[in-house]
Amino acid sequence: MAVKFFVHHEKDTVGVAVADIKAGETATGWVMDTDNEITVTAINDIPLGHKIALCDISAGDTVIKYGESIGKTTQAVKKGEHVHIHNLKTARW
């Protein structure tokens, strides 16, 4: 199965699409620091370069990428959902 998303750190709560992922598709991801593969079924279309939730994330919870906080959710996010500016407030500003 082709890898569709990368997970930079085993503690990340999101992965990054390296190819477009279609809603309903069970996508394979590569966890870079452990060299493992995981699968997640996409709830929404996930465009190339965008994030996919690897677990359920409650509203206001921290989103982890690269093993670090990148911001907080503005609403609850389900495993397999598209994570982007519509449901994530970046930690940068």
Contacts in CASP RR format, 6 or more apart in sequence:
PFRMAT RR
TARGET T0000
AUTHOR 0000-0000-0000
METHOD contacts of the structure
MODEL  1
MAVKFFVHHEKDTVGVAVADIKAGETATGWVMDTDNEITVTAINDIPLGH
KIALCDISAGDTVIKYGESIGKTTQAVKKGEHVHIHNLKTARW
1 28 0 8 1.000
2 19 0 8 1.000
2 28 0 8 1.000
3 18 0 8 1.000
3 28 0 8 1.000
3 29 0 8 1.000
3 30 0 8 1.000
3 37 0 8 1.000
4 17 0 8 1.000
4 18 0 8 1.000
4 19 0 8 1.000
4 21 0 8 1.000
4 25 0 8 1.000
4 27 0 8 1.000
4 28 0 8 1.000
4 29 0 8 1.000
5 15 0 8 1.000
5 16 0 8 1.000
5 17 0 8 1.000
5 18 0 8 1.000
5 21 0 8 1.000
5 27 0 8 1.000
5 28 0 8 1.000
5 29 0 8 1.000
5 30 0 8 1.000
5 40 0 8 1.000
5 46 0 8 1.000
5 52 0 8 1.000
6 15 0 8 1.000
6 16 0 8 1.000
6 18 0 8 1.000
6 29 0 8 1.000
6 30 0 8 1.000
6 32 0 8 1.000
7 14 0 8 1.000
7 15 0 8 1.000
7 16 0 8 1.000
7 29 0 8 1.000
7 30 0 8 1.000
7 31 0 8 1.000
7 32 0 8 1.000
7 38 0 8 1.000
7 54 0 8 1.000
8 15 0 8 1.000
8 16 0 8 1.000
8 32 0 8 1.000
8 33 0 8 1.000
8 65 0 8 1.000
8 66 0 8 1.000
8 67 0 8 1.000
9 31 0 8 1.000
9 32 0 8 1.000
9 33 0 8 1.000
9 64 0 8 1.000
9 65 0 8 1.000
9 66 0 8 1.000
9 67 0 8 1.000
10 31 0 8 1.000
10 33 0 8 1.000
10 34 0 8 1.000
10 36 0 8 1.000
11 64 0 8 1.000
11 67 0 8 1.000
12 54 0 8 1.000
12 64 0 8 1.000
12 65 0 8 1.000
12 66 0 8 1.000
12 67 0 8 1.000
13 53 0 8 1.000
13 54 0 8 1.000
13 55 0 8 1.000
13 57 0 8 1.000
13 62 0 8 1.000
13 63 0 8 1.000
13 64 0 8 1.000
13 65 0 8 1.000
14 51 0 8 1.000
14 52 0 8 1.000
14 53 0 8 1.000
14 54 0 8 1.000
14 63 0 8 1.000
14 64 0 8 1.000
14 65 0 8 1.000
14 70 0 8 1.000
14 83 0 8 1.000
15 29 0 8 1.000
15 51 0 8 1.000
15 52 0 8 1.000
15 54 0 8 1.000
15 65 0 8 1.000
16 49 0 8 1.000
16 50 0 8 1.000
16 51 0 8 1.000
16 52 0 8 1.000
16 65 0 8 1.000
17 27 0 8 1.000
17 46 0 8 1.000
17 47 0 8 1.000
17 48 0 8 1.000
17 49 0 8 1.000
17 50 0 8 1.000
17 51 0 8 1.000
17 52 0 8 1.000
18 48 0 8 1.000
18 49 0 8 1.000
19 48 0 8 1.000
20 45 0 8 1.000
20 46 0 8 1.000
20 47 0 8 1.000
20 48 0 8 1.000
21 27 0 8 1.000
21 42 0 8 1.000
21 45 0 8 1.000
21 46 0 8 1.000
21 52 0 8 1.000
22 42 0 8 1.000
22 45 0 8 1.000
23 42 0 8 1.000
23 43 0 8 1.000
23 44 0 8 1.000
23 45 0 8 1.000
24 41 0 8 1.000
24 42 0 8 1.000
24 43 0 8 1.000
25 41 0 8 1.000
25 42 0 8 1.000
26 39 0 8 1.000
26 40 0 8 1.000
26 41 0 8 1.000
26 42 0 8 1.000
27 39 0 8 1.000
27 40 0 8 1.000
27 41 0 8 1.000
27 42 0 8 1.000
27 46 0 8 1.000
27 52 0 8 1.000
28 37 0 8 1.000
28 38 0 8 1.000
28 39 0 8 1.000
29 37 0 8 1.000
29 38 0 8 1.000
29 39 0 8 1.000
29 40 0 8 1.000
30 36 0 8 1.000
30 37 0 8 1.000
31 37 0 8 1.000
31 38 0 8 1.000
38 54 0 8 1.000
40 52 0 8 1.000
40 53 0 8 1.000
40 54 0 8 1.000
40 79 0 8 1.000
40 80 0 8 1.000
41 80 0 8 1.000
42 52 0 8 1.000
42 80 0 8 1.000
42 82 0 8 1.000
43 78 0 8 1.000
43 79 0 8 1.000
43 80 0 8 1.000
43 81 0 8 1.000
43 82 0 8 1.000
44 80 0 8 1.000
44 81 0 8 1.000
44 82 0 8 1.000
45 82 0 8 1.000
46 52 0 8 1.000
46 80 0 8 1.000
46 82 0 8 1.000
47 82 0 8 1.000
50 82 0 8 1.000
50 83 0 8 1.000
50 84 0 8 1.000
51 63 0 8 1.000
51 65 0 8 1.000
51 82 0 8 1.000
51 83 0 8 1.000
51 84 0 8 1.000
51 88 0 8 1.000
52 80 0 8 1.000
52 81 0 8 1.000
52 82 0 8 1.000
52 83 0 8 1.000
53 77 0 8 1.000
53 78 0 8 1.000
53 79 0 8 1.000
53 80 0 8 1.000
53 81 0 8 1.000
53 82 0 8 1.000
53 83 0 8 1.000
54 79 0 8 1.000
54 80 0 8 1.000
55 79 0 8 1.000
56 76 0 8 1.000
56 77 0 8 1.000
56 78 0 8 1.000
56 79 0 8 1.000
57 63 0 8 1.000
57 73 0 8 1.000
57 76 0 8 1.000
57 77 0 8 1.000
57 83 0 8 1.000
58 73 0 8 1.000
58 76 0 8 1.000
59 73 0 8 1.000
59 74 0 8 1.000
59 75 0 8 1.000
59 76 0 8 1.000
60 72 0 8 1.000
60 73 0 8 1.000
60 74 0 8 1.000
61 72 0 8 1.000
61 73 0 8 1.000
62 69 0 8 1.000
62 71 0 8 1.000
62 72 0 8 1.000
63 69 0 8 1.000
63 70 0 8 1.000
63 71 0 8 1.000
63 72 0 8 1.000
63 73 0 8 1.000
63 83 0 8 1.000
63 88 0 8 1.000
64 70 0 8 1.000
69 91 0 8 1.000
70 88 0 8 1.000
70 90 0 8 1.000
70 91 0 8 1.000
71 88 0 8 1.000
71 89 0 8 1.000
71 90 0 8 1.000
71 91 0 8 1.000
72 88 0 8 1.000
72 89 0 8 1.000
72 91 0 8 1.000
73 83 0 8 1.000
73 87 0 8 1.000
73 88 0 8 1.000
73 89 0 8 1.000
74 86 0 8 1.000
74 87 0 8 1.000
74 88 0 8 1.000
74 89 0 8 1.000
75 87 0 8 1.000
77 83 0 8 1.000
77 87 0 8 1.000
81 87 0 8 1.000
END
